[in-house]
Amino acid sequence: MEARIKFEDVNKGFADGLFKSEMHLKKSGLDPLLKELIKFRASLINDCAFCLDMHWKDAIHLGEKEQRLYSLGAWRECPYYTEEERAVLAYTEEVTAKNVTDETFNHLTKFFDKAQIADITLAIVNINSWNMLNRAFHTVPGGYVVGSMG
């Protein structure tokens, strides 16, 4: 596979907004492992090989268990996700599918306040944007090194 467009080929500032959102999320207080679960689950749904490679490596680096990552597509059937994580995973799926139910949103409010839910939503929207860019550009997976993206 060869990339259609490489990020070094795009105009300066092309992804500044996405990177600025990532910096906000980094400072938001959301658990870094929870953010990686969001990124990995959305990337699974969107079939983004580059992002799956990246967020697998980032999650493992942060101490995530391989079992929880390779089972993430079947999280409803697995006993090793917390209720809080389950609420976020359900919400991630619905935001990614563009159809958030009141039931899913209201369940999320048992664990998070509105500002935290807004940050979780931004994390989901951001990774979906990265997924779409990498899919469209055919960004080649496999070469990501933890820490190399800032």
C-alpha positions in Angstrom: 0.0 0.0 0.0 1.2 3.5 -0.8 -0.1 6.7 0.6 -2.2 8.8 -1.7 -1.2 12.0 0.3 1.4 12.2 3.0 1.0 14.8 5.8 4.3 16.4 4.8 2.6 17.1 1.4 -0.3 19.2 2.8 -0.3 23.0 3.3 1.2 24.4 6.5 -1.4 24.6 9.2 -3.5 21.9 7.6 -4.2 20.0 10.9 -3.5 22.9 13.4 -7.1 22.8 14.6 -7.0 19.0 15.3 -3.7 19.4 17.1 -5.0 22.3 19.2 -8.0 20.1 20.2 -5.6 17.3 21.1 -3.7 19.7 23.4 -6.9 20.8 25.0 -7.8 17.2 25.6 -4.4 16.5 27.0 -5.0 19.2 29.6 -8.6 18.4 30.2 -8.2 15.9 33.1 -9.7 13.0 31.2 -8.0 9.8 32.0 -5.4 9.1 29.3 -6.2 5.4 29.1 -9.9 6.2 28.7 -9.0 8.6 25.8 -7.0 5.7 24.2 -10.0 3.4 24.6 -12.1 6.0 22.8 -9.6 6.4 20.0 -9.1 2.7 19.6 -12.8 1.9 19.6 -13.6 4.6 17.0 -10.7 3.5 14.9 -12.0 -0.1 14.9 -15.4 1.1 13.8 -13.9 3.3 11.0 -11.4 0.6 9.9 -8.5 3.0 10.2 -5.4 0.8 10.2 -3.0 3.7 10.8 -4.9 4.9 13.9 -5.3 1.3 15.2 -1.6 0.8 15.1 -0.9 4.2 16.7 -3.4 3.9 19.5 -2.6 0.3 20.2 1.0 1.3 20.8 0.0 4.4 22.8 -2.4 2.5 25.0 0.1 -0.3 25.7 2.8 2.4 26.5 0.4 3.9 29.1 -0.1 0.5 30.7 -3.3 -0.8 29.0 -3.7 -4.6 28.9 -3.6 -6.3 25.5 -6.6 -8.4 26.4 -8.8 -5.3 26.8 -7.6 -3.9 23.5 -8.1 -7.0 21.4 -11.5 -7.5 23.0 -12.7 -4.0 22.5 -14.9 -4.8 19.5 -16.9 -7.2 21.8 -16.8 -5.0 25.0 -20.4 -5.7 25.9 -19.6 -9.4 26.3 -16.4 -8.9 28.3 -16.2 -8.6 32.1 -13.1 -6.4 32.2 -14.5 -3.0 31.4 -15.8 -0.7 34.2 -19.4 0.7 34.1 -17.9 4.1 33.4 -15.9 2.7 30.5 -18.9 0.9 29.2 -20.9 4.2 29.2 -18.1 5.9 27.3 -17.8 3.1 24.8 -21.5 3.1 24.1 -21.4 6.8 23.6 -18.3 6.5 21.3 -20.2 4.1 19.1 -23.2 6.3 18.9 -21.4 9.5 18.2 -19.3 7.7 15.5 -22.6 6.4 14.0 -24.1 10.0 14.3 -27.1 8.8 16.4 -26.8 9.5 20.1 -29.8 8.3 22.0 -31.1 10.0 25.1 -30.6 6.7 27.0 -26.9 6.5 26.2 -26.3 10.2 26.9 -28.3 10.0 30.2 -26.3 7.0 31.3 -23.1 8.9 30.7 -24.3 11.7 33.1 -24.1 9.2 35.9 -20.3 9.3 35.7 -19.4 12.6 34.1 -20.5 16.2 34.3 -21.4 18.3 31.2 -17.9 19.7 30.8 -16.4 16.2 30.9 -19.0 14.9 28.5 -18.1 17.8 26.1 -14.4 16.8 26.3 -15.3 13.1 25.7 -17.4 14.2 22.7 -14.5 16.3 21.4 -12.2 13.3 21.8 -14.6 11.2 19.7 -15.1 13.8 17.0 -11.3 14.4 16.8 -10.4 10.7 16.4 -13.2 10.3 13.8 -11.7 13.2 11.9 -8.2 11.7 12.0 -9.7 8.3 11.0 -11.3 9.9 7.9 -8.2 11.7 6.9 -6.0 8.7 7.3 -8.4 6.5 5.4 -8.8 9.0 2.5 -5.0 9.6 2.3 -4.2 5.8 2.7 -1.7 6.6 5.4 0.5 3.6 5.7 0.3 1.8 9.1 3.1 0.1 11.0 5.7 2.8 11.4 4.3 4.9 14.2 6.6 5.3 17.2 5.1 6.2 20.6 5.8 9.9 21.3 6.6 10.9 17.7 3.4 12.8 17.2 3.8 15.3 20.1 
